[in-house]
Amino acid sequence: MFREHWRIGLLALFAAVFGTVALGLVPSRDRHDGILATLRMIELQNASLQRDVLQARAGLLKNYDPLVRAIAGLNATTDNLRTLLIASRRDGIAGLDGELDAISGSIARDESLVDRFKTSNSLLQNSIEIFNQLLGQRYRDPYFEGQTPSEQAGQLGNLMMRFASNPSADLELQIRAELEGLKGRADSRPGYLRGLTSHAVMILRTLPLVDQTTLALQGAETLNAADGLRKRYLDVYEAMTERSTRHRVILGAVSLAMFGFVAMLVQRLRESRRMAAYQSRFEAALDKVRRLFDDDSTTLEAAVEAALDIFAKSFGGTTGRFTIFDPRTGEILHDVGLTGCEVWEHAVGRAGERMKVQASAANRAASAQSRDIVTVRRGNAIDASGMFQLQPGSTALLQLNVGEPSLRDDTGLPRLLQQAAECLVDCVRLVQDREEKEALHARLEHSQRLEAVGTLAGGIAHEFNNILLAMMGYSEMALDASADGSAAARYIQETIDSGHRAKLVIDQVLAFSRKGARISRPFDICEAVRDVLPLLTVSIPEHVALDVDLPRRRVTVTGNPIEVQQIVMNICRNAAQACRDAAVVTITLSAVELRTVTRLSHGNAPPGGYAVLRVADTGDGIEPGVLPHIFEPFFTTRSEAGGTGLGLAAVHGAIVGMGGCVDVQSRVSAGTRFDLYFPITHRPSVALRDFTADQSVPMGAGQTIVIAQADDAARMMYEEKAAALGYEPIGFSRLSDLDGWIAKRGHVADLVILDAGLCSDQLDALTVERHFRPIPVLLIGESKTFAAAERAAVDRPHVLKGPVTTTRLAWAIATALAEAGVEAEAIGPTRALSPELD
């Protein structure tokens, strides 16, 4: 504030200085009038000098004092003029020294002529006077002979008068002749004649000189020089006046502009003070709004509504509105406040249009940082709106009614509106972050519960596998020993089929707990869905119609198509069970590109390309309180109808196992929509038949296989299978017995089949393999310490999950022996084996 005052004072000082300089550029009027008066005085004094000269020539002056005073006056006046011209240089009048010197020179010459005139004219006037006196005596002299004295005197006087008025050589000759005539009669008076003649000759001699001097004085250059100086001075004065006028206009304009700028600064300072006071009150309102959102017990809608009331009072308005919407689709996510606002409709529409025309990611990124301010005047108030990016995929729009008179026409309104919107947006983000944090915490707890349940389920599946191992192994051997087509064979086949169904339940449990071995390859998901449609059509009730829309082009993902088919079957069966009356289940597939992290109902989808498999129904929908728990194991709403609660849990486990994510949206009595996101791969896809093709069974050639299994029934079953495959089995129930047998001389084993239950939890697969080197080891069963080997089970068949079928056991033994350099013989299978068992 002090800085502003200092700036205003300095500008006011400069403006006053410029104004003073502008006023000071006006030439002195008194000096100008004095110069012109002095020039007129020189003219008058010169005219007086010429008059006095003529009077002196005519003999009308008694003395020459007027001539002396005239010359002195001209010199004094010239000196005064010089002083005035020197002073006028301050007004910008210069360059008149030459004209002034011409006047001074002319006066000096006049002074010299006056001195000469006084001398010659004194002689002339004296001679004329004496001549006239002598001539008068001639009239009174009685002794002149010849002509009468009056006639001679009159003739000589007449000639002298004519010569005095108009001197000429002829008159001079006549006068001289008369004087010569007088000499002839002057014998009686010689002194008289000499005096008369001498003075007459003096008159004849000095009169032309006096007239010449008089003419020189009459033609002196003083008047011309004074007139030249006047003209030159007036030209310079006019030019200087024009220049001074321009300078005064410029400096006056600058001074007025600076005074205007000072007035503007003063007004702005007053406005700044007013805005500072208002900003202080506005900051207090912002703090009050922030405190609203700090209260965890206040809902988002209630806090926003209270904040709108605070902002409306701060802006002197009556209403406000805050909306969060998706600019790409126009979907309203949150809407609090007034409705039916023209500004709001215009801003939402414009945001949607802008997002449609921006095709490139760079433009969309730039748009995310944009700030749109729209104002519409309504009488004495203004409806103002500001639009701001809230998060990827959502935009916030704040609209307020401004009735404060000092803000309606103020340029700071957009800034205040932006501060209000940013405060509200930050508070909403804070609440959303808090809710997201709580949701993440809830999902973490949920994940921990799922992990605990998964660990329990995995343990149960392991124990059940041991039972199923013996049941299915002996059933296969019994089926091989039974005659084809016999009743016993049929009974045994039913037992094996029941084992298959039990294996499916175990697979679901293992898929949920993520402990099942997965075959992951690129495949066309469209082909996988089409392949399961016939089975799906006969699996859903008749009152449910199936609407499928799959693209013709290939969409490749990485995983197992059988898992995708199981996912589709499970979700569609659940959808059909939720449809009591005539309904439609829709299956669509599309490829989408997510440029930012997208928030889903059950997790977040990272940026990238996805194949979105959508399964939607028009059934009863899912209750909001049930939706967060649908993927929990053993959670079911149809326990009375035989629901196990493992279907959707297995679905979620399979989706996560393929690197995907799921988004579920449901409304009660309107239906449910599952959006399954599978990452798209650009690797060449594998045909579905390559996942399910039968393989030949490799047979042994009498190699020695040592089997270490604690369970007697399982060990005997493995020995029977190994013998049936052409190997020589030797069984042990303890690991120490196995080590002792191998240590004896002469005992050679080609392969060790080791149950994971005999190994300590501190041992891992690599340690076990190093223990039995160079004998290859085949690990069977579950162990936490075999995690690394389990992840590599697809590429290295050294770890087998139970239950182990004959085919899988044959291939695992053959592969282990082949890596050790022992060949096995491959023969075709005696019957077609179910893909699920392989």
Protein Blocks (a to p, Z undefined) as FASTA:
>chain_A
ZZmmmmmmmmmmmmmmmmmmmmmmpccfklmmmmmmmmmmmmmmmmmmmmmmmmmmnopa
fblklmmmmmmmmmmmmmmmmmmmmmmmmnopahklmmmmmmmmmmmmmmmmmmmmmmmm
mmmmmmmmmmmmmmmmmmmpckbghjafklmmmmmmmmmmmmmmmgcfklmmmmmmmmmm
mmmmmmmmmmlmmmmmmmmmmmmmmmmmmmmmmmmmmmpcklmmmmmmmmmmmmmmmmmm
mmmmmmmmmmmmmmmmmmmmmmmmmmmmmmmmmmmmmmmmmmmmmmmmmmmmmpmkbcfk
lmmmmmmmmmmmmnopabdcdddddfknopafbdcdjehifklmmmmmmmmmmmmmmmbf
klmmmmmmpccdddddehjaccddddddfbghiacddddddfbfklmmpcklmmmmmmmm
mmmmmmmmmmmmmmmmmmmmmmmmmmmmmmmmmmmmmmmmmmmmmmmmmmmmmmmmmmmm
pcehiaklmmmmmmmmmmmmmmmmmmmmmmmnopaccddddddfklmmmmmmmmmmmmpc
fklccdddddfbdcddeddfklmmmmmmmmmmmmmmmpmbacdddddddddddfbdcddf
bbcddeddddddddddfbebpafklmmmmmpghiafklmnopaolmmmmmmmmmmmnopa
cdddddehibpcddddddddfbdcddfklmmgccdddddehiacddddfblklmmmmmmm
mmmnopacdddfbfklmmmmmmpghiacfbdcddfklpcfkbcfklmmmmmpcbdcdded
jdfklmmmmmmmmmmccbccddddfklmmmmmmmmmmmnopacdddddfbdcdfklZZ
